[in-house]
């Protein structure tokens, strides 16, 4: 994989870069947010490891700007903060996963493999249309009534799952298996949190609610609540 590591702590950066290179990954390093945005614009990365506390632009701001540029590269956020509010802020900014420092390098590699499984190589253009929603599954872009919706990779995967099951209710268990690849530390509350974030973006300015909640079971598109 082609990985961008964004980390200002020299010791941590050296450990990450050296460890990932030993695992046969191609790695570039950015020590601040501005450099990270420049490198991500110049190269195509399969994954970005993004520290939250950076000089200048924070990791949260970098993630937001990546999504504003419609870049759907998976972002694994590294943070020393494990409070729920901090996690929600990271996910809302556009991160697909998060890992709290200090962490095991083996766990980091497992998280990277999980993100890679959820990020297949794009093939021919594939457009999925459901009601007034259009998903381009080859470029991970979403539109509603012609307005582009800027989503993180995980948010897109969740929306795509609901769209492909148009007219059916998708259980939380099915969503966990499809989107989070059986991660044991992810539960129904995470699904609910992601749906809230997704709904906020998808329903913005729309008169008709697209994503329906079926309490005690799951979510749907095209099934009345």
C-alpha positions as CSV (number, residue, x, y, z in Angstrom):
1,X,0.0,0.0,0.0
2,X,1.0,3.6,-0.6
3,X,0.7,5.2,2.8
4,X,1.1,8.8,4.0
5,X,2.1,9.2,7.6
6,X,1.3,12.6,9.1
7,X,3.2,12.8,12.5
8,X,5.2,15.7,14.0
9,X,6.9,13.7,16.8
10,X,10.2,12.5,15.4
11,X,10.5,9.3,17.4
12,X,6.9,8.2,16.7
13,X,7.3,9.1,13.0
14,X,10.5,7.1,12.7
15,X,8.8,4.0,14.3
16,X,5.8,4.3,12.0
17,X,7.8,4.8,8.8
18,X,10.4,2.1,9.6
19,X,7.7,-0.4,10.7
20,X,5.5,0.1,7.7
21,X,8.4,-0.1,5.3
22,X,9.4,-3.4,6.9
23,X,5.9,-4.6,6.1
24,X,6.6,-3.8,2.4
25,X,4.5,-0.6,2.3
26,X,5.5,2.5,0.4
27,X,5.6,5.3,2.9
28,X,5.9,9.1,2.7
29,X,6.1,11.3,5.8
30,X,4.6,14.8,6.5
31,X,5.4,16.5,9.7
32,X,2.6,19.1,9.5
33,X,-0.9,19.5,8.1
34,X,0.0,21.9,5.3
35,X,2.6,19.4,4.0
36,X,0.1,16.6,4.3
37,X,-2.4,18.4,2.1
38,X,0.2,19.2,-0.5
39,X,1.5,15.6,-0.7
40,X,-2.1,14.2,-0.8
41,X,-2.8,16.5,-3.8
42,X,0.4,15.5,-5.6
43,X,0.1,11.7,-5.0
44,X,-2.5,9.0,-4.8
45,X,-2.4,7.3,-1.4
46,X,-4.2,4.1,-0.3
47,X,-4.3,5.3,3.3
48,X,-3.4,8.3,5.5
49,X,-2.3,7.8,9.1
50,X,-3.1,11.2,10.6
51,X,-2.1,12.5,14.0
52,X,-4.5,14.9,15.6
53,X,-2.1,17.2,17.4
54,X,0.0,18.8,14.6
55,X,1.7,22.2,14.3
56,X,-0.3,24.7,12.3
57,X,-3.3,22.8,10.9
58,X,-4.6,20.2,13.2
59,X,-5.4,16.7,12.1
60,X,-9.1,17.5,12.4
61,X,-8.7,20.4,10.0
62,X,-6.6,18.3,7.6
63,X,-9.3,15.6,7.5
64,X,-12.0,18.2,6.9
65,X,-10.1,19.8,4.0
66,X,-9.4,16.4,2.4
67,X,-13.2,15.6,2.4
68,X,-14.0,19.1,1.0
69,X,-11.6,18.3,-1.9
70,X,-13.7,15.1,-2.5
71,X,-10.7,12.9,-1.6
72,X,-12.0,9.6,-0.3
73,X,-8.8,8.0,0.7
74,X,-9.3,6.1,4.0
75,X,-8.0,8.1,7.1
76,X,-6.9,6.4,10.2
77,X,-6.6,9.0,12.9
78,X,-4.0,8.7,15.7
79,X,-4.9,10.5,18.9
80,X,-3.8,10.6,22.6
81,X,-7.4,11.5,23.5
82,X,-9.9,8.7,24.0
83,X,-12.9,10.7,25.3
84,X,-16.2,10.0,23.4
85,X,-16.4,13.7,22.4
86,X,-12.9,13.6,20.8
87,X,-13.7,10.4,18.9
88,X,-16.9,11.8,17.6
89,X,-15.1,15.0,16.5
90,X,-12.6,12.9,14.6
91,X,-15.3,10.9,12.8
92,X,-17.3,14.0,12.0
93,X,-14.2,15.6,10.5
94,X,-13.9,12.7,8.1
95,X,-11.8,10.0,9.7
96,X,-12.7,6.4,8.9
97,X,-11.1,4.9,12.0
98,X,-9.2,6.0,15.1
99,X,-6.5,4.5,17.3
100,X,-5.6,5.9,20.7
101,X,-1.9,6.4,21.7
102,X,-0.1,4.5,23.0
103,X,-1.0,1.6,20.7
104,X,0.4,-1.8,19.7
105,X,2.0,-1.8,16.2
106,X,0.3,-5.2,15.6
107,X,-3.1,-3.5,16.2
108,X,-2.1,-0.7,13.9
109,X,-1.3,-3.3,11.1
110,X,-4.6,-5.0,11.8
111,X,-6.5,-1.8,11.4
112,X,-4.7,-1.0,8.2
113,X,-5.6,-4.5,6.8
114,X,-9.2,-3.9,7.8
115,X,-9.4,-0.6,6.0
116,X,-7.7,-2.2,2.9
117,X,-10.4,-4.9,2.8
118,X,-13.0,-2.2,2.7
119,X,-11.2,-0.2,0.0
120,X,-11.2,-2.4,-3.2
121,X,-9.3,-1.2,-6.2
122,X,-11.7,0.8,-8.3
123,X,-12.8,-0.8,-11.5
124,X,-15.0,0.6,-14.4
125,X,-17.3,3.4,-13.4
126,X,-20.4,2.1,-11.6
127,X,-23.3,4.4,-10.9
128,X,-26.0,3.5,-8.4
129,X,-29.2,5.5,-8.4
130,X,-31.8,5.2,-5.7
131,X,-34.7,7.8,-5.6
132,X,-32.9,11.2,-5.8
133,X,-29.6,9.8,-4.6
134,X,-26.7,9.0,-7.0
135,X,-23.6,7.1,-5.9
136,X,-20.5,6.7,-8.1
137,X,-19.0,3.6,-6.5
138,X,-15.8,3.9,-8.6
139,X,-14.9,7.3,-7.3
140,X,-16.7,7.2,-4.0
141,X,-18.8,10.3,-4.8
142,X,-22.4,10.9,-3.7
143,X,-25.0,13.3,-5.0
144,X,-28.5,14.2,-4.0
145,X,-30.6,16.2,-6.4
146,X,-27.3,17.2,-8.1
147,X,-25.7,18.4,-4.9
148,X,-22.5,16.6,-4.0
149,X,-22.4,15.2,-0.5
150,X,-18.9,15.1,0.9
151,X,-18.5,11.8,2.7
152,X,-15.7,9.9,4.4
153,X,-14.9,6.4,3.0
154,X,-16.8,4.7,5.9
155,X,-19.8,7.0,5.5
156,X,-19.9,6.2,1.8
157,X,-19.7,2.4,2.4
158,X,-22.6,2.7,4.9
159,X,-24.7,4.7,2.4
160,X,-23.9,2.3,-0.4
161,X,-24.9,-0.6,1.7
162,X,-28.3,1.0,2.5
163,X,-28.8,2.0,-1.2
164,X,-28.0,-1.5,-2.5
165,X,-30.6,-2.8,-0.1
166,X,-33.2,-0.3,-1.2
167,X,-36.6,-1.4,0.0
168,X,-35.3,-3.6,2.7
169,X,-34.4,-2.9,6.4
170,X,-30.7,-3.5,7.1
171,X,-30.0,-4.7,10.7
172,X,-27.2,-3.2,12.8
173,X,-25.5,-6.6,12.8
174,X,-25.4,-6.7,9.0
175,X,-24.1,-3.2,8.9
176,X,-21.3,-4.1,11.4
177,X,-20.3,-7.1,9.4
178,X,-20.3,-5.3,6.0
179,X,-18.7,-2.0,7.0
180,X,-16.5,-2.8,9.9
181,X,-15.4,-6.3,9.0
182,X,-16.2,-8.0,12.3
183,X,-14.2,-5.6,14.5
184,X,-15.0,-6.7,18.0
185,X,-14.5,-3.2,19.5
186,X,-17.2,-1.7,17.3
187,X,-20.8,-2.0,18.5
188,X,-24.3,-0.8,17.7
189,X,-23.6,2.6,19.2
190,X,-21.0,3.3,16.6
191,X,-23.4,2.3,13.9
192,X,-26.0,4.7,15.3
193,X,-23.4,7.5,15.6
194,X,-22.3,7.1,11.9
195,X,-25.9,7.0,10.8
196,X,-26.5,10.3,12.6
197,X,-23.5,11.9,10.9
198,X,-24.5,10.4,7.5
199,X,-28.1,11.6,7.9
200,X,-26.9,15.1,8.8
201,X,-25.1,15.3,5.5
202,X,-27.6,13.5,3.3
203,X,-30.7,15.2,4.6
204,X,-29.1,18.7,4.6
205,X,-31.6,21.0,2.8
206,X,-33.8,18.2,1.7
207,X,-37.5,18.1,2.4
208,X,-37.9,14.3,2.3
209,X,-36.0,12.1,4.8
210,X,-34.1,9.4,2.9
211,X,-32.7,7.3,5.7
212,X,-35.3,5.7,8.0
213,X,-34.7,4.4,11.5
214,X,-36.3,1.2,12.6
215,X,-35.9,1.2,16.3
216,X,-34.5,-2.0,17.8
217,X,-33.4,-3.3,14.5
218,X,-31.7,-1.1,11.9
219,X,-32.0,1.3,9.1
220,X,-33.3,1.5,5.6
221,X,-33.8,3.6,2.4
222,X,-37.2,3.2,0.8
223,X,-39.0,1.5,3.7
224,X,-41.5,3.7,5.6
225,X,-40.8,4.0,9.3
